[in-house]
Amino acid sequence: QVQLVESGGGLVPPGGSLRLSCAASGRTFGSYTMGWFRQAPGKEREFVAAISGSGSMTSYAESVAGRFAISRSNAENTMYLKMNSLNAKDTAIYYCAARSGLPVLLMATTGGDYWGQGTQVTVSS
């Protein structure tokens, strides 16, 4: 069982930056492929980014590639999402997800076995 807790969301003006964190419980964090997903009002949840257990491989949705950066610290059981050049279309609840042993490229279509409760990101002036 893995428990995930997101933090770092908030209100940011267009063009601004935020860093989200996802803290995980358990002693096997490094064995989990981790991902970020988001859900905007009235829309389906969509994939944002994923990272392999070692952190050596990453994957991004086309809409955020070049603006967002996913990373992790296995020593701290924490995953991050640094978001730059934010715009109104990035407004959503952001969720972190975890799945053991999943190839990172499959996170986008498979999702996680474990999910956090989400953190709200609002981009508005």
DRENTORKOL-3810 file (N, C-alpha, C; in nm, 4 decimals):
REM DRENTORKOL-3810
@n.u->0.0854; n.v->-0.1197; n.w->0.0000; ca.u->0.0000; ca.v->0.0000; ca.w->0.0000; c.u->0.0889; c.v->0.1246; c.w->0.0000
@n.u->0.0553; n.v->0.2177; n.w->-0.0859; ca.u->0.1277; ca.v->0.3441; ca.w->-0.0954; c.u->0.0288; c.v->0.4570; c.w->-0.0759
@n.u->0.0635; n.v->0.5492; n.w->0.0084; ca.u->-0.0178; ca.v->0.6697; ca.w->0.0252; c.u->0.0551; c.v->0.7883; c.w->-0.0352
@n.u->-0.0185; n.v->0.8672; n.w->-0.1116; ca.u->0.0391; ca.v->0.9804; ca.w->-0.1835; c.u->-0.0291; c.v->1.1094; c.w->-0.1403
@n.u->0.0509; n.v->1.2119; n.w->-0.1146; ca.u->-0.0033; ca.v->1.3407; ca.w->-0.0719; c.u->0.0602; c.v->1.4509; c.w->-0.1551
@n.u->-0.0238; n.v->1.5204; n.w->-0.2327; ca.u->0.0246; ca.v->1.6315; ca.w->-0.3142; c.u->0.0225; c.v->1.7614; c.w->-0.2354
@n.u->0.1093; n.v->1.8521; n.w->-0.2762; ca.u->0.1113; ca.v->1.9872; ca.w->-0.2182; c.u->0.1744; c.v->2.0817; c.w->-0.3190
@n.u->0.1611; n.v->2.2108; n.w->-0.2920; ca.u->0.2266; ca.v->2.3105; ca.w->-0.3756; c.u->0.1367; c.v->2.3829; c.w->-0.4733
@n.u->0.0104; n.v->2.3441; n.w->-0.4806; ca.u->-0.0807; ca.v->2.4129; ca.w->-0.5700; c.u->-0.1145; c.v->2.5523; c.w->-0.5197
@n.u->-0.1820; n.v->2.6285; n.w->-0.6051; ca.u->-0.2209; ca.v->2.7629; ca.w->-0.5652; c.u->-0.2620; c.v->2.8457; c.w->-0.6842
@n.u->-0.2735; n.v->2.9757; n.w->-0.6606; ca.u->-0.3107; ca.v->3.0722; ca.w->-0.7640; c.u->-0.1842; c.v->3.1388; c.w->-0.8170
@n.u->-0.1682; n.v->3.1392; n.w->-0.9475; ca.u->-0.0501; ca.v->3.1975; ca.w->-1.0096; c.u->-0.0921; c.v->3.2741; c.w->-1.1342
@n.u->-0.0298; n.v->3.3883; n.w->-1.1624; ca.u->-0.0666; ca.v->3.4641; ca.w->-1.2818; c.u->-0.0134; c.v->3.3968; c.w->-1.4081
@n.u->-0.0727; n.v->3.4274; n.w->-1.5221; ca.u->-0.0217; ca.v->3.3723; ca.w->-1.6483; c.u->0.1254; c.v->3.4047; c.w->-1.6660
@n.u->0.2001; n.v->3.3058; n.w->-1.7121; ca.u->0.3439; ca.v->3.3214; ca.w->-1.7263; c.u->0.4225; c.v->3.2858; c.w->-1.6026
@n.u->0.3539; n.v->3.2593; n.w->-1.4948; ca.u->0.4209; ca.v->3.2277; ca.w->-1.3690; c.u->0.4626; c.v->3.0822; c.w->-1.3577
@n.u->0.5187; n.v->3.0484; n.w->-1.2416; ca.u->0.5708; ca.v->2.9142; ca.w->-1.2169; c.u->0.5209; c.v->2.8612; c.w->-1.0836
@n.u->0.5149; n.v->2.7294; n.w->-1.0753; ca.u->0.4822; ca.v->2.6598; ca.w->-0.9513; c.u->0.5598; c.v->2.5300; c.w->-0.9473
@n.u->0.5845; n.v->2.4803; n.w->-0.8269; ca.u->0.6409; ca.v->2.3474; ca.w->-0.8126; c.u->0.5499; c.v->2.2642; c.w->-0.7234
@n.u->0.5007; n.v->2.1574; n.w->-0.7800; ca.u->0.4181; ca.v->2.0641; ca.w->-0.7041; c.u->0.5047; c.v->1.9540; c.w->-0.6458
@n.u->0.4620; n.v->1.9043; n.w->-0.5308; ca.u->0.5302; ca.v->1.7918; ca.w->-0.4666; c.u->0.4308; c.v->1.6794; c.w->-0.4421
@n.u->0.4814; n.v->1.5584; n.w->-0.4436; ca.u->0.4010; ca.v->1.4402; ca.w->-0.4120; c.u->0.4834; c.v->1.3555; c.w->-0.3154
@n.u->0.4414; n.v->1.3528; n.w->-0.1901; ca.u->0.5112; ca.v->1.2757; ca.w->-0.0879; c.u->0.4484; c.v->1.1376; c.w->-0.0767
@n.u->0.5326; n.v->1.0360; n.w->-0.0769; ca.u->0.4843; ca.v->0.8983; ca.w->-0.0730; c.u->0.5254; c.v->0.8285; c.w->0.0554
@n.u->0.4384; n.v->0.7431; n.w->0.1039; ca.u->0.4710; ca.v->0.6606; ca.w->0.2201; c.u->0.5378; c.v->0.5316; c.w->0.1728
@n.u->0.5932; n.v->0.4567; n.w->0.2634; ca.u->0.6478; ca.v->0.3272; ca.w->0.2274; c.u->0.7972; c.v->0.3299; c.w->0.2030
@n.u->0.8573; n.v->0.2096; n.w->0.2025; ca.u->1.0017; ca.v->0.1982; ca.w->0.1888; c.u->1.0457; c.v->0.1514; c.w->0.0518
@n.u->0.9530; n.v->0.1376; n.w->-0.0424; ca.u->0.9877; ca.v->0.0882; ca.w->-0.1748; c.u->0.9562; c.v->0.1906; c.w->-0.2825
@n.u->0.9672; n.v->0.3159; n.w->-0.2472; ca.u->0.9309; ca.v->0.4242; ca.w->-0.3398; c.u->1.0052; c.v->0.4110; c.w->-0.4723
@n.u->1.1301; n.v->0.3735; n.w->-0.4678; ca.u->1.2116; ca.v->0.3642; ca.w->-0.5880; c.u->1.1671; c.v->0.2583; c.w->-0.6866
@n.u->1.0801; n.v->0.1687; n.w->-0.6446; ca.u->1.0316; ca.v->0.0640; ca.w->-0.7349; c.u->0.9065; c.v->0.1061; c.w->-0.8114
@n.u->0.8564; n.v->0.2252; n.w->-0.7813; ca.u->0.7325; ca.v->0.2723; ca.w->-0.8431; c.u->0.7586; c.v->0.3711; c.w->-0.9553
@n.u->0.6974; n.v->0.3456; n.w->-1.0683; ca.u->0.6863; ca.v->0.4489; ca.w->-1.1704; c.u->0.5836; c.v->0.5486; c.w->-1.1210
@n.u->0.6172; n.v->0.6759; n.w->-1.1331; ca.u->0.5302; ca.v->0.7814; ca.w->-1.0817; c.u->0.4824; c.v->0.8705; c.w->-1.1956
@n.u->0.3663; n.v->0.9294; n.w->-1.1760; ca.u->0.3136; ca.v->1.0170; ca.w->-1.2801; c.u->0.2304; c.v->1.1299; c.w->-1.2242
@n.u->0.2126; n.v->1.2314; n.w->-1.3053; ca.u->0.1229; ca.v->1.3431; ca.w->-1.2763; c.u->0.0109; c.v->1.3427; c.w->-1.3795
@n.u->-0.1090; n.v->1.3623; n.w->-1.3320; ca.u->-0.2272; ca.v->1.3763; ca.w->-1.4157; c.u->-0.3005; c.v->1.5022; c.w->-1.3708
@n.u->-0.3900; n.v->1.5515; n.w->-1.4554; ca.u->-0.4690; ca.v->1.6676; ca.w->-1.4170; c.u->-0.6096; c.v->1.6561; c.w->-1.4720
@n.u->-0.7002; n.v->1.7236; n.w->-1.4041; ca.u->-0.8392; ca.v->1.7254; ca.w->-1.4471; c.u->-0.8943; c.v->1.8655; c.w->-1.4335
@n.u->-0.9311; n.v->1.9231; n.w->-1.5469; ca.u->-0.9922; ca.v->2.0554; ca.w->-1.5489; c.u->-1.1435; c.v->2.0422; c.w->-1.5347
@n.u->-1.2092; n.v->2.1481; n.w->-1.4903; ca.u->-1.3548; ca.v->2.1422; ca.w->-1.4737; c.u->-1.4250; c.v->2.1018; c.w->-1.6020
@n.u->-1.5113; n.v->2.0021; n.w->-1.5935; ca.u->-1.5884; ca.v->1.9585; ca.w->-1.7083; c.u->-1.5113; c.v->1.8748; c.w->-1.8088
@n.u->-1.3887; n.v->1.8398; n.w->-1.7754; ca.u->-1.3067; ca.v->1.7616; ca.w->-1.8686; c.u->-1.2608; c.v->1.6322; c.w->-1.8036
@n.u->-1.2179; n.v->1.5394; n.w->-1.8861; ca.u->-1.1660; ca.v->1.4143; ca.w->-1.8353; c.u->-1.0237; c.v->1.4339; c.w->-1.7836
@n.u->-0.9851; n.v->1.3445; n.w->-1.6948; ca.u->-0.8485; ca.v->1.3472; ca.w->-1.6447; c.u->-0.7520; c.v->1.3195; c.w->-1.7591
@n.u->-0.6399; n.v->1.3911; n.w->-1.7613; ca.u->-0.5424; ca.v->1.3721; ca.w->-1.8668; c.u->-0.4018; c.v->1.3565; c.w->-1.8093
@n.u->-0.3210; n.v->1.2844; n.w->-1.8834; ca.u->-0.1816; ca.v->1.2609; ca.w->-1.8460; c.u->-0.1000; c.v->1.3887; c.w->-1.8622
@n.u->-0.0073; n.v->1.4092; n.w->-1.7695; ca.u->0.0817; ca.v->1.5244; ca.w->-1.7765; c.u->0.2265; c.v->1.4799; c.w->-1.7953
@n.u->0.2757; n.v->1.3956; n.w->-1.7035; ca.u->0.4161; ca.v->1.3534; ca.w->-1.7090; c.u->0.4344; c.v->1.2278; c.w->-1.6260
@n.u->0.5424; n.v->1.1543; n.w->-1.6570; ca.u->0.5747; ca.v->1.0339; ca.w->-1.5813; c.u->0.7253; c.v->1.0208; c.w->-1.5679
@n.u->0.7676; n.v->0.9453; n.w->-1.4654; ca.u->0.9099; ca.v->0.9261; ca.w->-1.4409; c.u->0.9331; c.v->0.7842; c.w->-1.3911
@n.u->1.0406; n.v->0.7238; n.w->-1.4368; ca.u->1.0721; ca.v->0.5870; ca.w->-1.3970; c.u->1.1178; c.v->0.5821; c.w->-1.2520
@n.u->1.1257; n.v->0.4619; n.w->-1.1988; ca.u->1.1639; ca.v->0.4443; ca.w->-1.0595; c.u->1.2999; c.v->0.5026; c.w->-1.0257
@n.u->1.3936; n.v->0.4894; n.w->-1.1173; ca.u->1.5279; ca.v->0.5427; ca.w->-1.0944; c.u->1.5382; c.v->0.6905; c.w->-1.1258
@n.u->1.4395; n.v->0.7412; n.w->-1.1984; ca.u->1.4430; ca.v->0.8809; ca.w->-1.2408; c.u->1.5150; c.v->0.9027; c.w->-1.3727
@n.u->1.5613; n.v->0.7961; n.w->-1.4348; ca.u->1.6428; ca.v->0.8112; ca.w->-1.5550; c.u->1.5592; c.v->0.8316; c.w->-1.6816
@n.u->1.4330; n.v->0.7955; n.w->-1.6762; ca.u->1.3459; ca.v->0.8101; ca.w->-1.7924; c.u->1.2233; c.v->0.8936; c.w->-1.7568
@n.u->1.1859; n.v->0.9819; n.w->-1.8482; ca.u->1.0680; ca.v->1.0658; ca.w->-1.8280; c.u->0.9832; c.v->1.0674; c.w->-1.9548
@n.u->0.8592; n.v->1.1048; n.w->-1.9364; ca.u->0.7664; ca.v->1.1164; ca.w->-2.0484; c.u->0.6740; c.v->1.2344; c.w->-2.0206
@n.u->0.6387; n.v->1.3083; n.w->-2.1266; ca.u->0.5552; ca.v->1.4266; ca.w->-2.1106; c.u->0.4425; c.v->1.4287; c.w->-2.2127
@n.u->0.3314; n.v->1.4860; n.w->-2.1727; ca.u->0.2266; ca.v->1.5177; ca.w->-2.2683; c.u->0.2754; c.v->1.6299; c.w->-2.3578
@n.u->0.2295; n.v->1.6284; n.w->-2.4796; ca.u->0.2742; ca.v->1.7289; ca.w->-2.5761; c.u->0.2406; c.v->1.8703; c.w->-2.5295
@n.u->0.1311; n.v->1.8850; n.w->-2.4588; ca.u->0.0848; ca.v->2.0173; ca.w->-2.4168; c.u->0.1739; c.v->2.0816; c.w->-2.3109
@n.u->0.2572; n.v->2.0019; n.w->-2.2442; ca.u->0.3412; ca.v->2.0574; ca.w->-2.1378; c.u->0.4904; c.v->2.0403; c.w->-2.1658
@n.u->0.5265; n.v->1.9649; n.w->-2.2685; ca.u->0.6675; ca.v->1.9403; ca.w->-2.2994; c.u->0.7395; c.v->2.0727; c.w->-2.3229
@n.u->0.8546; n.v->2.0863; n.w->-2.2585; ca.u->0.9323; ca.v->2.2080; ca.w->-2.2708; c.u->0.8971; c.v->2.3138; c.w->-2.1672
@n.u->0.7831; n.v->2.2977; n.w->-2.1001; ca.u->0.7428; ca.v->2.3927; ca.w->-1.9951; c.u->0.7454; c.v->2.3294; c.w->-1.8566
@n.u->0.7148; n.v->2.2027; n.w->-1.8489; ca.u->0.7097; ca.v->2.1308; ca.w->-1.7216; c.u->0.8294; c.v->2.0368; c.w->-1.7107
@n.u->0.8730; n.v->2.0119; n.w->-1.5871; ca.u->0.9820; ca.v->1.9177; ca.w->-1.5625; c.u->0.9467; c.v->1.8296; c.w->-1.4435
@n.u->0.9482; n.v->1.6988; n.w->-1.4652; ca.u->0.9203; ca.v->1.6038; ca.w->-1.3585; c.u->1.0521; c.v->1.5524; c.w->-1.3024
@n.u->1.0565; n.v->1.5318; n.w->-1.1733; ca.u->1.1768; ca.v->1.4803; ca.w->-1.1093; c.u->1.1355; c.v->1.4064; c.w->-0.9823
@n.u->1.2312; n.v->1.3380; n.w->-0.9217; ca.u->1.2013; ca.v->1.2654; ca.w->-0.7981; c.u->1.3251; c.v->1.2541; c.w->-0.7127
@n.u->1.3032; n.v->1.2399; n.w->-0.5836; ca.u->1.4095; ca.v->1.2125; ca.w->-0.4886; c.u->1.3708; c.v->1.0848; c.w->-0.4147
@n.u->1.4341; n.v->0.9748; n.w->-0.4492; ca.u->1.4011; ca.v->0.8497; ca.w->-0.3818; c.u->1.4462; c.v->0.8510; c.w->-0.2359
@n.u->1.5478; n.v->0.9294; n.w->-0.2061; ca.u->1.5931; ca.v->0.9406; ca.w->-0.0675; c.u->1.4878; c.v->1.0087; c.w->0.0191
@n.u->1.4087; n.v->1.0962; n.w->-0.0432; ca.u->1.3072; ca.v->1.1703; ca.w->0.0308; c.u->1.1664; c.v->1.1204; c.w->0.0025
@n.u->1.1545; n.v->1.0118; n.w->-0.0770; ca.u->1.0221; ca.v->0.9582; ca.w->-0.1109; c.u->0.9302; c.v->1.0651; c.w->-0.1683
@n.u->0.9833; n.v->1.1484; n.w->-0.2552; ca.u->0.9064; ca.v->1.2607; ca.w->-0.3067; c.u->0.9271; c.v->1.2774; c.w->-0.4571
@n.u->0.8185; n.v->1.3104; n.w->-0.5248; ca.u->0.8229; ca.v->1.3427; ca.w->-0.6669; c.u->0.7836; c.v->1.4890; c.w->-0.6826
@n.u->0.8359; n.v->1.5518; n.w->-0.7866; ca.u->0.8106; ca.v->1.6933; ca.w->-0.8096; c.u->0.7615; c.v->1.7179; c.w->-0.9519
@n.u->0.6932; n.v->1.8294; n.w->-0.9680; ca.u->0.6583; ca.v->1.8776; ca.w->-1.1008; c.u->0.6820; c.v->2.0281; c.w->-1.1018
@n.u->0.7849; n.v->2.0705; n.w->-1.1721; ca.u->0.8113; ca.v->2.2136; ca.w->-1.1869; c.u->0.7398; c.v->2.2614; c.w->-1.3113
@n.u->0.6533; n.v->2.3592; n.w->-1.2934; ca.u->0.5703; ca.v->2.4098; ca.w->-1.4022; c.u->0.6073; c.v->2.5547; c.w->-1.4317
@n.u->0.6487; n.v->2.5804; n.w->-1.5538; ca.u->0.6858; ca.v->2.7150; ca.w->-1.5981; c.u->0.5926; c.v->2.7625; c.w->-1.7083
@n.u->0.5951; n.v->2.8911; n.w->-1.7331; ca.u->0.5148; ca.v->2.9511; ca.w->-1.8409; c.u->0.3696; c.v->2.9039; c.w->-1.8347
@n.u->0.3127; n.v->2.9111; n.w->-1.7178; ca.u->0.1757; ca.v->2.8626; ca.w->-1.6988; c.u->0.0757; c.v->2.9512; c.w->-1.7712
@n.u->-0.0296; n.v->2.8881; n.w->-1.8216; ca.u->-0.1382; ca.v->2.9615; ca.w->-1.8854; c.u->-0.2716; c.v->2.9079; c.w->-1.8347
@n.u->-0.3781; n.v->2.9723; n.w->-1.8755; ca.u->-0.5106; ca.v->2.9384; ca.w->-1.8232; c.u->-0.5480; c.v->2.7930; c.w->-1.8505
@n.u->-0.4982; n.v->2.7382; n.w->-1.9599; ca.u->-0.5295; ca.v->2.5988; ca.w->-1.9928; c.u->-0.4668; c.v->2.4992; c.w->-1.8959
@n.u->-0.3728; n.v->2.5460; n.w->-1.8152; ca.u->-0.3102; ca.v->2.4579; ca.w->-1.7153; c.u->-0.3909; c.v->2.4528; c.w->-1.5856
@n.u->-0.4954; n.v->2.5334; n.w->-1.5752; ca.u->-0.5801; ca.v->2.5318; ca.w->-1.4564; c.u->-0.6500; c.v->2.3973; c.w->-1.4428
@n.u->-0.6286; n.v->2.3322; n.w->-1.3298; ca.u->-0.6839; ca.v->2.1984; ca.w->-1.3084; c.u->-0.6486; c.v->2.1515; c.w->-1.1683
@n.u->-0.7082; n.v->2.0410; n.w->-1.1291; ca.u->-0.6619; ca.v->1.9695; ca.w->-1.0109; c.u->-0.5550; c.v->1.8724; c.w->-1.0585
@n.u->-0.4408; n.v->1.8767; n.w->-0.9935; ca.u->-0.3288; ca.v->1.7914; ca.w->-1.0315; c.u->-0.3172; c.v->1.6760; c.w->-0.9327
@n.u->-0.3075; n.v->1.5559; n.w->-0.9876; ca.u->-0.2989; ca.v->1.4343; ca.w->-0.9082; c.u->-0.1677; c.v->1.3614; c.w->-0.9354
@n.u->-0.1100; n.v->1.3028; n.w->-0.8318; ca.u->0.0040; ca.v->1.2148; ca.w->-0.8558; c.u->-0.0438; c.v->1.0697; c.w->-0.8481
@n.u->0.0268; n.v->0.9853; n.w->-0.9191; ca.u->-0.0099; ca.v->0.8447; ca.w->-0.9293; c.u->0.1149; c.v->0.7588; c.w->-0.9215
@n.u->0.0973; n.v->0.6356; n.w->-0.8739; ca.u->0.2092; ca.v->0.5430; ca.w->-0.8602; c.u->0.1678; c.v->0.4044; c.w->-0.9062
@n.u->0.2610; n.v->0.3361; n.w->-0.9739; ca.u->0.2357; ca.v->0.1982; ca.w->-1.0145; c.u->0.3689; c.v->0.1249; c.w->-1.0174
@n.u->0.3735; n.v->0.0121; n.w->-0.9514; ca.u->0.4982; ca.v->-0.0622; ca.w->-0.9394; c.u->0.5350; c.v->-0.1310; c.w->-1.0702
@n.u->0.6601; n.v->-0.1111; n.w->-1.1123; ca.u->0.7133; ca.v->-0.1857; ca.w->-1.2245; c.u->0.6590; c.v->-0.1503; c.w->-1.3604
@n.u->0.5862; n.v->-0.0420; n.w->-1.3721; ca.u->0.5257; ca.v->-0.0073; ca.w->-1.5012; c.u->0.6262; c.v->0.0650; c.w->-1.5896
@n.u->0.6417; n.v->0.0253; n.w->-1.7149; ca.u->0.7252; ca.v->0.1039; ca.w->-1.8066; c.u->0.6733; c.v->0.2473; c.w->-1.8129
@n.u->0.7638; n.v->0.3423; n.w->-1.8076; ca.u->0.7226; ca.v->0.4815; ca.w->-1.7947; c.u->0.6335; c.v->0.5256; c.w->-1.9103
@n.u->0.6571; n.v->0.4740; n.w->-2.0296; ca.u->0.5778; ca.v->0.5165; ca.w->-2.1447; c.u->0.4336; c.v->0.4664; c.w->-2.1376
@n.u->0.4057; n.v->0.3711; n.w->-2.0510; ca.u->0.2694; ca.v->0.3191; ca.w->-2.0385; c.u->0.1877; c.v->0.3937; c.w->-1.9332
@n.u->0.2526; n.v->0.4775; n.w->-1.8523; ca.u->0.1779; ca.v->0.5476; ca.w->-1.7479; c.u->0.0674; c.v->0.6331; c.w->-1.8074
@n.u->0.0922; n.v->0.6923; n.w->-1.9228; ca.u->-0.0060; ca.v->0.7821; ca.w->-1.9844; c.u->-0.1385; c.v->0.7123; c.w->-2.0114
@n.u->-0.1343; n.v->0.5872; n.w->-2.0511; ca.u->-0.2560; ca.v->0.5153; ca.w->-2.0875; c.u->-0.3042; c.v->0.4205; c.w->-1.9785
@n.u->-0.2153; n.v->0.3829; n.w->-1.8892; ca.u->-0.2509; ca.v->0.2861; ca.w->-1.7858; c.u->-0.2932; c.v->0.3520; c.w->-1.6557
@n.u->-0.2277; n.v->0.4609; n.w->-1.6207; ca.u->-0.2564; ca.v->0.5254; ca.w->-1.4933; c.u->-0.1908; c.v->0.4518; c.w->-1.3784
@n.u->-0.2223; n.v->0.4941; n.w->-1.2582; ca.u->-0.1602; ca.v->0.4353; ca.w->-1.1411; c.u->-0.2524; c.v->0.3434; c.w->-1.0633
@n.u->-0.1900; n.v->0.2619; n.w->-0.9786; ca.u->-0.2668; ca.v->0.1819; ca.w->-0.8835; c.u->-0.3029; c.v->0.2651; c.w->-0.7611
@n.u->-0.2211; n.v->0.3644; n.w->-0.7344; ca.u->-0.2420; ca.v->0.4513; ca.w->-0.6192; c.u->-0.2475; c.v->0.5961; c.w->-0.6669
@n.u->-0.3357; n.v->0.6719; n.w->-0.6011; ca.u->-0.3577; ca.v->0.8116; ca.w->-0.6371; c.u->-0.3601; c.v->0.8993; c.w->-0.5133
@n.u->-0.3136; n.v->1.0227; n.w->-0.5322; ca.u->-0.3264; ca.v->1.1204; ca.w->-0.4253; c.u->-0.4625; c.v->1.1880; c.w->-0.4307
@n.u->-0.4839; n.v->1.2794; n.w->-0.3400; ca.u->-0.6137; ca.v->1.3470; ca.w->-0.3300; c.u->-0.6223; c.v->1.4688; c.w->-0.4214
@n.u->-0.5101; n.v->1.5118; n.w->-0.4751; ca.u->-0.5093; ca.v->1.6231; ca.w->-0.5690; c.u->-0.4768; c.v->1.7563; c.w->-0.5054
@n.u->-0.4220; n.v->1.8462; n.w->-0.5863; ca.u->-0.3942; ca.v->1.9829; ca.w->-0.5431; c.u->-0.4366; c.v->2.0771; c.w->-0.6555
@n.u->-0.5042; n.v->2.1838; n.w->-0.6196; ca.u->-0.5606; ca.v->2.2750; ca.w->-0.7185; c.u->-0.4556; c.v->2.3726; c.w->-0.7683
@n.u->-0.4480; n.v->2.3862; n.w->-0.8992; ca.u->-0.3643; ca.v->2.4878; ca.w->-0.9630; c.u->-0.4562; c.v->2.5784; c.w->-1.0441
@n.u->-0.4520; n.v->2.7062; n.w->-1.0148; ca.u->-0.5336; ca.v->2.8033; ca.w->-1.0856; c.u->-0.4431; c.v->2.9092; c.w->-1.1455
@n.u->-0.4525; n.v->2.9252; n.w->-1.2762; ca.u->-0.3729; ca.v->3.0256; ca.w->-1.3466; c.u->-0.4665; c.v->3.1377; c.w->-1.3890
@n.u->-0.4499; n.v->3.2528; n.w->-1.3256; ca.u->-0.5403; ca.v->3.3643; ca.w->-1.3508; c.u->-0.4753; c.v->3.4932; c.w->-1.3053
@n.u->-0.5088; n.v->3.6011; n.w->-1.3765; ca.u->-0.4595; ca.v->3.7322; ca.w->-1.3367; c.u->-0.5576; c.v->3.7987; c.w->-1.2403
END
